[in-house]
């Protein structure tokens, strides 16, 4: 696509560490690529990295990630206050706008609403009989049909691996390159 549209492309290669997250060579390799990425972005944007703005963005991102984690963990409550179907739809800001104030505001309001649902005992399924785990990609074109089918049996999708990674990846605002490196090496081990 980069060649087709004549736009720049940068890929970060994260090697398999064999479960050894303290692999010095892998960390050095990934960190050098992140530093190369910064130089790449500075060159194509014509602007130097603003460390103060990056720090603020990371702080907002970390707050947003914590809220998303709390939203996902609300699935422990019975009745289920938010289903996997809901998560599939409302994950858009955590994916596309994680470091923005708009995403933080959205998840603050959503977390408040979910906390209220938990307190009032409001669930996504009227008569919850079964709690299921979804271990795959969303069937985007069949979400409504599948949701209605499961609801008709009193079943609800409680959790999925698909939305979980967005509740991780916290960075250190004071040392973003090292923490980003650690997250990448850890995530792909």
CNS distance restraints for C-alpha pairs under 8 A (distance, minus, plus):
assign (resid   1 and name CA) (resid   5 and name CA) 5.93 0.50 0.50
assign (resid   1 and name CA) (resid   6 and name CA) 7.94 0.50 0.50
assign (resid   2 and name CA) (resid   6 and name CA) 5.52 0.50 0.50
assign (resid   2 and name CA) (resid   7 and name CA) 4.99 0.50 0.50
assign (resid   2 and name CA) (resid   8 and name CA) 6.07 0.50 0.50
assign (resid   2 and name CA) (resid   9 and name CA) 5.97 0.50 0.50
assign (resid   3 and name CA) (resid   7 and name CA) 6.75 0.50 0.50
assign (resid  10 and name CA) (resid  37 and name CA) 7.01 0.50 0.50
assign (resid  10 and name CA) (resid  40 and name CA) 7.96 0.50 0.50
assign (resid  12 and name CA) (resid  30 and name CA) 7.26 0.50 0.50
assign (resid  12 and name CA) (resid  33 and name CA) 6.24 0.50 0.50
assign (resid  12 and name CA) (resid  34 and name CA) 7.42 0.50 0.50
assign (resid  13 and name CA) (resid  30 and name CA) 7.02 0.50 0.50
assign (resid  13 and name CA) (resid  33 and name CA) 7.85 0.50 0.50
assign (resid  14 and name CA) (resid  26 and name CA) 7.64 0.50 0.50
assign (resid  14 and name CA) (resid  30 and name CA) 6.21 0.50 0.50
assign (resid  14 and name CA) (resid 184 and name CA) 6.94 0.50 0.50
assign (resid  14 and name CA) (resid 185 and name CA) 6.60 0.50 0.50
assign (resid  14 and name CA) (resid 188 and name CA) 6.99 0.50 0.50
assign (resid  15 and name CA) (resid  26 and name CA) 6.62 0.50 0.50
assign (resid  15 and name CA) (resid 185 and name CA) 7.64 0.50 0.50
assign (resid  15 and name CA) (resid 188 and name CA) 7.55 0.50 0.50
assign (resid  16 and name CA) (resid 188 and name CA) 6.36 0.50 0.50
assign (resid  16 and name CA) (resid 189 and name CA) 5.50 0.50 0.50
assign (resid  17 and name CA) (resid  21 and name CA) 6.47 0.50 0.50
assign (resid  17 and name CA) (resid  23 and name CA) 6.80 0.50 0.50
assign (resid  17 and name CA) (resid  26 and name CA) 7.12 0.50 0.50
assign (resid  17 and name CA) (resid 185 and name CA) 7.38 0.50 0.50
assign (resid  17 and name CA) (resid 188 and name CA) 7.64 0.50 0.50
assign (resid  17 and name CA) (resid 189 and name CA) 5.10 0.50 0.50
assign (resid  18 and name CA) (resid 189 and name CA) 5.98 0.50 0.50
assign (resid  19 and name CA) (resid 189 and name CA) 4.97 0.50 0.50
assign (resid  20 and name CA) (resid 189 and name CA) 7.02 0.50 0.50
assign (resid  21 and name CA) (resid 182 and name CA) 7.84 0.50 0.50
assign (resid  21 and name CA) (resid 185 and name CA) 6.20 0.50 0.50
assign (resid  21 and name CA) (resid 186 and name CA) 5.44 0.50 0.50
assign (resid  21 and name CA) (resid 189 and name CA) 6.61 0.50 0.50
assign (resid  22 and name CA) (resid  27 and name CA) 7.66 0.50 0.50
assign (resid  23 and name CA) (resid  27 and name CA) 6.36 0.50 0.50
assign (resid  24 and name CA) (resid  28 and name CA) 6.15 0.50 0.50
assign (resid  25 and name CA) (resid  29 and name CA) 6.09 0.50 0.50
assign (resid  26 and name CA) (resid  30 and name CA) 6.13 0.50 0.50
assign (resid  26 and name CA) (resid 185 and name CA) 7.18 0.50 0.50
assign (resid  27 and name CA) (resid  31 and name CA) 5.90 0.50 0.50
assign (resid  27 and name CA) (resid 181 and name CA) 6.30 0.50 0.50
assign (resid  27 and name CA) (resid 182 and name CA) 7.02 0.50 0.50
assign (resid  27 and name CA) (resid 185 and name CA) 6.64 0.50 0.50
assign (resid  28 and name CA) (resid  32 and name CA) 6.04 0.50 0.50
assign (resid  29 and name CA) (resid  33 and name CA) 6.56 0.50 0.50
assign (resid  30 and name CA) (resid  34 and name CA) 6.37 0.50 0.50
assign (resid  30 and name CA) (resid 181 and name CA) 6.02 0.50 0.50
assign (resid  30 and name CA) (resid 184 and name CA) 7.85 0.50 0.50
assign (resid  30 and name CA) (resid 185 and name CA) 7.56 0.50 0.50
assign (resid  31 and name CA) (resid  35 and name CA) 6.27 0.50 0.50
assign (resid  31 and name CA) (resid 177 and name CA) 6.77 0.50 0.50
assign (resid  31 and name CA) (resid 178 and name CA) 6.90 0.50 0.50
assign (resid  31 and name CA) (resid 181 and name CA) 5.44 0.50 0.50
assign (resid  32 and name CA) (resid  36 and name CA) 6.15 0.50 0.50
assign (resid  33 and name CA) (resid  37 and name CA) 6.04 0.50 0.50
assign (resid  34 and name CA) (resid  38 and name CA) 6.34 0.50 0.50
assign (resid  34 and name CA) (resid 177 and name CA) 6.83 0.50 0.50
assign (resid  34 and name CA) (resid 181 and name CA) 7.56 0.50 0.50
assign (resid  35 and name CA) (resid  39 and name CA) 6.45 0.50 0.50
assign (resid  35 and name CA) (resid 177 and name CA) 7.48 0.50 0.50
assign (resid  36 and name CA) (resid  40 and name CA) 6.03 0.50 0.50
assign (resid  37 and name CA) (resid  41 and name CA) 6.08 0.50 0.50
assign (resid  38 and name CA) (resid  42 and name CA) 6.11 0.50 0.50
assign (resid  38 and name CA) (resid  49 and name CA) 7.28 0.50 0.50
assign (resid  39 and name CA) (resid  43 and name CA) 6.11 0.50 0.50
assign (resid  40 and name CA) (resid  44 and name CA) 6.34 0.50 0.50
assign (resid  41 and name CA) (resid  45 and name CA) 5.87 0.50 0.50
assign (resid  42 and name CA) (resid  46 and name CA) 5.54 0.50 0.50
assign (resid  42 and name CA) (resid  47 and name CA) 5.17 0.50 0.50
assign (resid  42 and name CA) (resid  48 and name CA) 5.21 0.50 0.50
assign (resid  42 and name CA) (resid  49 and name CA) 6.51 0.50 0.50
assign (resid  43 and name CA) (resid  47 and name CA) 7.13 0.50 0.50
assign (resid  49 and name CA) (resid  54 and name CA) 7.80 0.50 0.50
assign (resid  50 and name CA) (resid  54 and name CA) 6.20 0.50 0.50
assign (resid  51 and name CA) (resid  55 and name CA) 6.03 0.50 0.50
assign (resid  52 and name CA) (resid  56 and name CA) 6.38 0.50 0.50
assign (resid  53 and name CA) (resid  57 and name CA) 6.13 0.50 0.50
assign (resid  54 and name CA) (resid  58 and name CA) 6.10 0.50 0.50
assign (resid  54 and name CA) (resid 173 and name CA) 7.52 0.50 0.50
assign (resid  55 and name CA) (resid  59 and name CA) 6.21 0.50 0.50
assign (resid  55 and name CA) (resid 173 and name CA) 4.71 0.50 0.50
assign (resid  55 and name CA) (resid 174 and name CA) 6.72 0.50 0.50
assign (resid  55 and name CA) (resid 176 and name CA) 7.98 0.50 0.50
assign (resid  56 and name CA) (resid  60 and name CA) 6.29 0.50 0.50
assign (resid  56 and name CA) (resid 173 and name CA) 7.51 0.50 0.50
assign (resid  57 and name CA) (resid  61 and name CA) 6.03 0.50 0.50
assign (resid  57 and name CA) (resid  99 and name CA) 4.91 0.50 0.50
assign (resid  57 and name CA) (resid 100 and name CA) 6.81 0.50 0.50
assign (resid  58 and name CA) (resid  62 and name CA) 6.02 0.50 0.50
assign (resid  58 and name CA) (resid  99 and name CA) 6.19 0.50 0.50
assign (resid  58 and name CA) (resid 171 and name CA) 6.61 0.50 0.50
assign (resid  58 and name CA) (resid 172 and name CA) 7.53 0.50 0.50
assign (resid  58 and name CA) (resid 173 and name CA) 5.58 0.50 0.50
assign (resid  59 and name CA) (resid  63 and name CA) 6.31 0.50 0.50
assign (resid  59 and name CA) (resid  99 and name CA) 7.74 0.50 0.50
assign (resid  59 and name CA) (resid 173 and name CA) 6.29 0.50 0.50
assign (resid  60 and name CA) (resid  64 and name CA) 6.13 0.50 0.50
assign (resid  60 and name CA) (resid  98 and name CA) 7.71 0.50 0.50
assign (resid  60 and name CA) (resid  99 and name CA) 5.30 0.50 0.50
assign (resid  60 and name CA) (resid 100 and name CA) 6.65 0.50 0.50
assign (resid  60 and name CA) (resid 101 and name CA) 6.84 0.50 0.50
assign (resid  60 and name CA) (resid 104 and name CA) 6.75 0.50 0.50
assign (resid  61 and name CA) (resid  65 and name CA) 6.07 0.50 0.50
assign (resid  61 and name CA) (resid  98 and name CA) 5.21 0.50 0.50
assign (resid  61 and name CA) (resid  99 and name CA) 4.11 0.50 0.50
assign (resid  61 and name CA) (resid 100 and name CA) 7.12 0.50 0.50
assign (resid  61 and name CA) (resid 104 and name CA) 7.66 0.50 0.50
assign (resid  61 and name CA) (resid 170 and name CA) 7.77 0.50 0.50
assign (resid  62 and name CA) (resid  66 and name CA) 6.22 0.50 0.50
assign (resid  62 and name CA) (resid  99 and name CA) 7.91 0.50 0.50
assign (resid  62 and name CA) (resid 170 and name CA) 5.50 0.50 0.50
assign (resid  62 and name CA) (resid 171 and name CA) 6.97 0.50 0.50
assign (resid  63 and name CA) (resid  67 and name CA) 6.34 0.50 0.50
assign (resid  63 and name CA) (resid 104 and name CA) 7.08 0.50 0.50
assign (resid  64 and name CA) (resid  68 and name CA) 6.21 0.50 0.50
assign (resid  64 and name CA) (resid  94 and name CA) 7.30 0.50 0.50
assign (resid  64 and name CA) (resid  98 and name CA) 6.52 0.50 0.50
assign (resid  64 and name CA) (resid  99 and name CA) 7.50 0.50 0.50
assign (resid  64 and name CA) (resid 103 and name CA) 6.92 0.50 0.50
assign (resid  64 and name CA) (resid 104 and name CA) 5.04 0.50 0.50
assign (resid  64 and name CA) (resid 107 and name CA) 6.74 0.50 0.50
assign (resid  65 and name CA) (resid  69 and name CA) 6.15 0.50 0.50
assign (resid  65 and name CA) (resid  94 and name CA) 7.33 0.50 0.50
assign (resid  65 and name CA) (resid  98 and name CA) 7.56 0.50 0.50
assign (resid  65 and name CA) (resid 166 and name CA) 6.76 0.50 0.50
assign (resid  65 and name CA) (resid 167 and name CA) 5.08 0.50 0.50
assign (resid  65 and name CA) (resid 168 and name CA) 6.60 0.50 0.50
assign (resid  65 and name CA) (resid 169 and name CA) 7.88 0.50 0.50
assign (resid  65 and name CA) (resid 170 and name CA) 7.31 0.50 0.50
assign (resid  66 and name CA) (resid  70 and name CA) 6.31 0.50 0.50
assign (resid  66 and name CA) (resid 167 and name CA) 6.63 0.50 0.50
assign (resid  67 and name CA) (resid  71 and name CA) 6.19 0.50 0.50
assign (resid  67 and name CA) (resid 107 and name CA) 6.20 0.50 0.50
assign (resid  67 and name CA) (resid 108 and name CA) 6.83 0.50 0.50
assign (resid  67 and name CA) (resid 111 and name CA) 6.79 0.50 0.50
assign (resid  68 and name CA) (resid  72 and name CA) 6.21 0.50 0.50
assign (resid  68 and name CA) (resid  94 and name CA) 7.57 0.50 0.50
assign (resid  68 and name CA) (resid 107 and name CA) 6.82 0.50 0.50
assign (resid  68 and name CA) (resid 166 and name CA) 7.50 0.50 0.50
assign (resid  68 and name CA) (resid 167 and name CA) 5.68 0.50 0.50
assign (resid  69 and name CA) (resid  73 and name CA) 6.07 0.50 0.50
assign (resid  69 and name CA) (resid 164 and name CA) 7.77 0.50 0.50
assign (resid  69 and name CA) (resid 166 and name CA) 8.00 0.50 0.50
assign (resid  69 and name CA) (resid 167 and name CA) 4.70 0.50 0.50
assign (resid  69 and name CA) (resid 168 and name CA) 7.74 0.50 0.50
assign (resid  70 and name CA) (resid  74 and name CA) 6.17 0.50 0.50
assign (resid  70 and name CA) (resid 111 and name CA) 7.44 0.50 0.50
assign (resid  71 and name CA) (resid  75 and name CA) 7.69 0.50 0.50
assign (resid  71 and name CA) (resid 110 and name CA) 7.98 0.50 0.50
assign (resid  71 and name CA) (resid 111 and name CA) 6.01 0.50 0.50
assign (resid  71 and name CA) (resid 114 and name CA) 7.29 0.50 0.50
assign (resid  72 and name CA) (resid  87 and name CA) 7.71 0.50 0.50
assign (resid  72 and name CA) (resid 159 and name CA) 7.60 0.50 0.50
assign (resid  72 and name CA) (resid 164 and name CA) 7.62 0.50 0.50
assign (resid  74 and name CA) (resid  80 and name CA) 7.59 0.50 0.50
assign (resid  74 and name CA) (resid  81 and name CA) 6.89 0.50 0.50
assign (resid  74 and name CA) (resid  82 and name CA) 7.37 0.50 0.50
assign (resid  74 and name CA) (resid 114 and name CA) 7.57 0.50 0.50
assign (resid  74 and name CA) (resid 118 and name CA) 7.98 0.50 0.50
assign (resid  75 and name CA) (resid  80 and name CA) 5.52 0.50 0.50
assign (resid  75 and name CA) (resid  81 and name CA) 6.64 0.50 0.50
assign (resid  75 and name CA) (resid  82 and name CA) 6.56 0.50 0.50
assign (resid  75 and name CA) (resid  83 and name CA) 7.35 0.50 0.50
assign (resid  75 and name CA) (resid 158 and name CA) 5.69 0.50 0.50
assign (resid  75 and name CA) (resid 159 and name CA) 7.00 0.50 0.50
assign (resid  76 and name CA) (resid  80 and name CA) 7.26 0.50 0.50
assign (resid  77 and name CA) (resid  81 and name CA) 7.12 0.50 0.50
assign (resid  77 and name CA) (resid 118 and name CA) 6.95 0.50 0.50
assign (resid  78 and name CA) (resid 121 and name CA) 7.62 0.50 0.50
assign (resid  78 and name CA) (resid 123 and name CA) 7.48 0.50 0.50
assign (resid  79 and name CA) (resid 118 and name CA) 7.72 0.50 0.50
assign (resid  79 and name CA) (resid 121 and name CA) 6.31 0.50 0.50
assign (resid  79 and name CA) (resid 122 and name CA) 6.61 0.50 0.50
assign (resid  79 and name CA) (resid 123 and name CA) 4.71 0.50 0.50
assign (resid  79 and name CA) (resid 124 and name CA) 7.45 0.50 0.50
assign (resid  79 and name CA) (resid 125 and name CA) 7.69 0.50 0.50
assign (resid  79 and name CA) (resid 128 and name CA) 6.70 0.50 0.50
assign (resid  80 and name CA) (resid 122 and name CA) 7.70 0.50 0.50
assign (resid  80 and name CA) (resid 123 and name CA) 4.84 0.50 0.50
assign (resid  80 and name CA) (resid 124 and name CA) 5.93 0.50 0.50
assign (resid  80 and name CA) (resid 125 and name CA) 7.43 0.50 0.50
assign (resid  80 and name CA) (resid 128 and name CA) 7.97 0.50 0.50
assign (resid  80 and name CA) (resid 156 and name CA) 7.71 0.50 0.50
assign (resid  80 and name CA) (resid 158 and name CA) 7.08 0.50 0.50
assign (resid  81 and name CA) (resid 114 and name CA) 6.19 0.50 0.50
assign (resid  81 and name CA) (resid 117 and name CA) 5.91 0.50 0.50
assign (resid  81 and name CA) (resid 118 and name CA) 6.09 0.50 0.50
assign (resid  81 and name CA) (resid 121 and name CA) 7.86 0.50 0.50
assign (resid  81 and name CA) (resid 122 and name CA) 6.18 0.50 0.50
assign (resid  81 and name CA) (resid 123 and name CA) 4.56 0.50 0.50
assign (resid  81 and name CA) (resid 124 and name CA) 5.70 0.50 0.50
assign (resid  82 and name CA) (resid  86 and name CA) 6.08 0.50 0.50
assign (resid  82 and name CA) (resid  87 and name CA) 7.26 0.50 0.50
assign (resid  82 and name CA) (resid 114 and name CA) 7.23 0.50 0.50
assign (resid  82 and name CA) (resid 123 and name CA) 7.19 0.50 0.50
assign (resid  82 and name CA) (resid 124 and name CA) 6.08 0.50 0.50
assign (resid  82 and name CA) (resid 158 and name CA) 7.86 0.50 0.50
assign (resid  83 and name CA) (resid  87 and name CA) 6.36 0.50 0.50
assign (resid  83 and name CA) (resid 124 and name CA) 6.51 0.50 0.50
assign (resid  83 and name CA) (resid 156 and name CA) 6.62 0.50 0.50
assign (resid  83 and name CA) (resid 157 and name CA) 5.66 0.50 0.50
assign (resid  83 and name CA) (resid 158 and name CA) 5.59 0.50 0.50
assign (resid  83 and name CA) (resid 159 and name CA) 7.56 0.50 0.50
assign (resid  84 and name CA) (resid  88 and name CA) 6.10 0.50 0.50
assign (resid  84 and name CA) (resid 134 and name CA) 7.83 0.50 0.50
assign (resid  84 and name CA) (resid 157 and name CA) 5.32 0.50 0.50
assign (resid  84 and name CA) (resid 158 and name CA) 5.78 0.50 0.50
assign (resid  84 and name CA) (resid 159 and name CA) 5.84 0.50 0.50
assign (resid  84 and name CA) (resid 160 and name CA) 6.69 0.50 0.50
assign (resid  85 and name CA) (resid  89 and name CA) 6.72 0.50 0.50
assign (resid  85 and name CA) (resid 143 and name CA) 6.85 0.50 0.50
assign (resid  85 and name CA) (resid 147 and name CA) 7.03 0.50 0.50
assign (resid  85 and name CA) (resid 157 and name CA) 7.32 0.50 0.50
assign (resid  86 and name CA) (resid  90 and name CA) 6.10 0.50 0.50
assign (resid  87 and name CA) (resid  91 and name CA) 5.69 0.50 0.50
assign (resid  87 and name CA) (resid 163 and name CA) 6.94 0.50 0.50
assign (resid  88 and name CA) (resid  92 and name CA) 7.84 0.50 0.50
assign (resid  88 and name CA) (resid 138 and name CA) 7.20 0.50 0.50
assign (resid  88 and name CA) (resid 163 and name CA) 7.07 0.50 0.50
assign (resid  91 and name CA) (resid  95 and name CA) 6.33 0.50 0.50
assign (resid  91 and name CA) (resid 163 and name CA) 7.13 0.50 0.50
assign (resid  92 and name CA) (resid  96 and name CA) 5.99 0.50 0.50
assign (resid  92 and name CA) (resid  97 and name CA) 7.79 0.50 0.50
assign (resid  93 and name CA) (resid  97 and name CA) 4.86 0.50 0.50
assign (resid  93 and name CA) (resid  98 and name CA) 6.09 0.50 0.50
assign (resid  93 and name CA) (resid 103 and name CA) 5.38 0.50 0.50
assign (resid  94 and name CA) (resid  98 and name CA) 4.54 0.50 0.50
assign (resid  94 and name CA) (resid 103 and name CA) 6.71 0.50 0.50
assign (resid  94 and name CA) (resid 166 and name CA) 6.59 0.50 0.50
assign (resid  95 and name CA) (resid 166 and name CA) 6.98 0.50 0.50
assign (resid  97 and name CA) (resid 102 and name CA) 7.62 0.50 0.50
assign (resid  97 and name CA) (resid 103 and name CA) 5.86 0.50 0.50
assign (resid  98 and name CA) (resid 103 and name CA) 5.95 0.50 0.50
assign (resid  98 and name CA) (resid 104 and name CA) 7.51 0.50 0.50
assign (resid  99 and name CA) (resid 103 and name CA) 7.23 0.50 0.50
assign (resid  99 and name CA) (resid 104 and name CA) 7.74 0.50 0.50
assign (resid 100 and name CA) (resid 104 and name CA) 6.52 0.50 0.50
assign (resid 101 and name CA) (resid 105 and name CA) 6.04 0.50 0.50
assign (resid 102 and name CA) (resid 106 and name CA) 6.12 0.50 0.50
assign (resid 103 and name CA) (resid 107 and name CA) 6.25 0.50 0.50
assign (resid 104 and name CA) (resid 108 and name CA) 6.11 0.50 0.50
assign (resid 105 and name CA) (resid 109 and name CA) 6.31 0.50 0.50
assign (resid 106 and name CA) (resid 110 and name CA) 6.14 0.50 0.50
assign (resid 107 and name CA) (resid 111 and name CA) 5.81 0.50 0.50
assign (resid 108 and name CA) (resid 112 and name CA) 6.26 0.50 0.50
assign (resid 109 and name CA) (resid 113 and name CA) 6.28 0.50 0.50
assign (resid 110 and name CA) (resid 114 and name CA) 6.16 0.50 0.50
assign (resid 111 and name CA) (resid 115 and name CA) 6.04 0.50 0.50
assign (resid 112 and name CA) (resid 116 and name CA) 6.23 0.50 0.50
assign (resid 113 and name CA) (resid 117 and name CA) 6.28 0.50 0.50
assign (resid 114 and name CA) (resid 118 and name CA) 6.20 0.50 0.50
assign (resid 115 and name CA) (resid 119 and name CA) 6.23 0.50 0.50
assign (resid 116 and name CA) (resid 120 and name CA) 6.13 0.50 0.50
assign (resid 117 and name CA) (resid 121 and name CA) 5.82 0.50 0.50
assign (resid 117 and name CA) (resid 122 and name CA) 4.85 0.50 0.50
assign (resid 117 and name CA) (resid 123 and name CA) 7.12 0.50 0.50
assign (resid 118 and name CA) (resid 122 and name CA) 6.27 0.50 0.50
assign (resid 118 and name CA) (resid 123 and name CA) 7.84 0.50 0.50
assign (resid 124 and name CA) (resid 156 and name CA) 7.66 0.50 0.50
assign (resid 125 and name CA) (resid 151 and name CA) 6.05 0.50 0.50
assign (resid 125 and name CA) (resid 154 and name CA) 6.44 0.50 0.50
assign (resid 125 and name CA) (resid 155 and name CA) 7.34 0.50 0.50
assign (resid 125 and name CA) (resid 156 and name CA) 6.68 0.50 0.50
assign (resid 126 and name CA) (resid 154 and name CA) 7.37 0.50 0.50
assign (resid 127 and name CA) (resid 154 and name CA) 5.50 0.50 0.50
assign (resid 128 and name CA) (resid 154 and name CA) 4.82 0.50 0.50
assign (resid 128 and name CA) (resid 155 and name CA) 6.00 0.50 0.50
assign (resid 128 and name CA) (resid 156 and name CA) 7.00 0.50 0.50
assign (resid 129 and name CA) (resid 153 and name CA) 7.61 0.50 0.50
assign (resid 129 and name CA) (resid 154 and name CA) 4.89 0.50 0.50
assign (resid 129 and name CA) (resid 155 and name CA) 5.75 0.50 0.50
assign (resid 130 and name CA) (resid 154 and name CA) 6.17 0.50 0.50
assign (resid 130 and name CA) (resid 155 and name CA) 4.39 0.50 0.50
assign (resid 130 and name CA) (resid 156 and name CA) 6.32 0.50 0.50
assign (resid 131 and name CA) (resid 155 and name CA) 5.81 0.50 0.50
assign (resid 131 and name CA) (resid 156 and name CA) 5.25 0.50 0.50
assign (resid 131 and name CA) (resid 157 and name CA) 6.05 0.50 0.50
assign (resid 131 and name CA) (resid 158 and name CA) 5.99 0.50 0.50
assign (resid 132 and name CA) (resid 155 and name CA) 7.00 0.50 0.50
assign (resid 132 and name CA) (resid 156 and name CA) 5.99 0.50 0.50
assign (resid 132 and name CA) (resid 157 and name CA) 4.73 0.50 0.50
assign (resid 132 and name CA) (resid 158 and name CA) 5.73 0.50 0.50
assign (resid 132 and name CA) (resid 159 and name CA) 7.30 0.50 0.50
assign (resid 133 and name CA) (resid 157 and name CA) 5.67 0.50 0.50
assign (resid 133 and name CA) (resid 158 and name CA) 5.80 0.50 0.50
assign (resid 133 and name CA) (resid 159 and name CA) 5.07 0.50 0.50
assign (resid 133 and name CA) (resid 160 and name CA) 5.85 0.50 0.50
assign (resid 134 and name CA) (resid 157 and name CA) 6.53 0.50 0.50
assign (resid 134 and name CA) (resid 158 and name CA) 7.79 0.50 0.50
assign (resid 134 and name CA) (resid 159 and name CA) 6.21 0.50 0.50
assign (resid 134 and name CA) (resid 160 and name CA) 4.73 0.50 0.50
assign (resid 134 and name CA) (resid 161 and name CA) 7.29 0.50 0.50
assign (resid 135 and name CA) (resid 160 and name CA) 5.68 0.50 0.50
assign (resid 135 and name CA) (resid 161 and name CA) 6.01 0.50 0.50
assign (resid 135 and name CA) (resid 162 and name CA) 7.44 0.50 0.50
assign (resid 136 and name CA) (resid 160 and name CA) 7.50 0.50 0.50
assign (resid 136 and name CA) (resid 161 and name CA) 7.30 0.50 0.50
assign (resid 136 and name CA) (resid 162 and name CA) 6.80 0.50 0.50
assign (resid 137 and name CA) (resid 162 and name CA) 6.35 0.50 0.50
assign (resid 138 and name CA) (resid 143 and name CA) 7.50 0.50 0.50
assign (resid 138 and name CA) (resid 162 and name CA) 7.86 0.50 0.50
assign (resid 139 and name CA) (resid 143 and name CA) 5.95 0.50 0.50
assign (resid 142 and name CA) (resid 146 and name CA) 5.99 0.50 0.50
assign (resid 143 and name CA) (resid 147 and name CA) 5.92 0.50 0.50
assign (resid 144 and name CA) (resid 148 and name CA) 6.12 0.50 0.50
assign (resid 145 and name CA) (resid 149 and name CA) 6.11 0.50 0.50
assign (resid 146 and name CA) (resid 150 and name CA) 6.12 0.50 0.50
assign (resid 147 and name CA) (resid 151 and name CA) 6.03 0.50 0.50
assign (resid 147 and name CA) (resid 156 and name CA) 7.95 0.50 0.50
assign (resid 148 and name CA) (resid 152 and name CA) 6.12 0.50 0.50
assign (resid 149 and name CA) (resid 153 and name CA) 6.92 0.50 0.50
assign (resid 150 and name CA) (resid 154 and name CA) 6.40 0.50 0.50
assign (resid 150 and name CA) (resid 155 and name CA) 4.93 0.50 0.50
assign (resid 150 and name CA) (resid 156 and name CA) 6.29 0.50 0.50
assign (resid 151 and name CA) (resid 155 and name CA) 5.36 0.50 0.50
assign (resid 151 and name CA) (resid 156 and name CA) 6.46 0.50 0.50
assign (resid 160 and name CA) (resid 164 and name CA) 6.92 0.50 0.50
assign (resid 161 and name CA) (resid 165 and name CA) 7.42 0.50 0.50
assign (resid 163 and name CA) (resid 167 and name CA) 7.57 0.50 0.50
assign (resid 164 and name CA) (resid 168 and name CA) 7.33 0.50 0.50
assign (resid 165 and name CA) (resid 169 and name CA) 7.52 0.50 0.50
assign (resid 169 and name CA) (resid 180 and name CA) 7.91 0.50 0.50
assign (resid 169 and name CA) (resid 183 and name CA) 6.07 0.50 0.50
assign (resid 170 and name CA) (resid 183 and name CA) 7.82 0.50 0.50
assign (resid 171 and name CA) (resid 175 and name CA) 7.83 0.50 0.50
assign (resid 171 and name CA) (resid 176 and name CA) 5.86 0.50 0.50
assign (resid 171 and name CA) (resid 179 and name CA) 5.35 0.50 0.50
assign (resid 171 and name CA) (resid 180 and name CA) 6.09 0.50 0.50
assign (resid 171 and name CA) (resid 183 and name CA) 7.86 0.50 0.50
assign (resid 172 and name CA) (resid 176 and name CA) 5.27 0.50 0.50
assign (resid 172 and name CA) (resid 179 and name CA) 5.76 0.50 0.50
assign (resid 175 and name CA) (resid 179 and name CA) 6.29 0.50 0.50
assign (resid 176 and name CA) (resid 180 and name CA) 5.72 0.50 0.50
assign (resid 177 and name CA) (resid 181 and name CA) 6.08 0.50 0.50
assign (resid 178 and name CA) (resid 182 and name CA) 6.19 0.50 0.50
assign (resid 179 and name CA) (resid 183 and name CA) 6.12 0.50 0.50
assign (resid 180 and name CA) (resid 184 and name CA) 6.18 0.50 0.50
assign (resid 181 and name CA) (resid 185 and name CA) 6.13 0.50 0.50
assign (resid 182 and name CA) (resid 186 and name CA) 5.89 0.50 0.50
assign (resid 183 and name CA) (resid 187 and name CA) 5.77 0.50 0.50
assign (resid 184 and name CA) (resid 188 and name CA) 6.20 0.50 0.50
assign (resid 185 and name CA) (resid 189 and name CA) 6.14 0.50 0.50
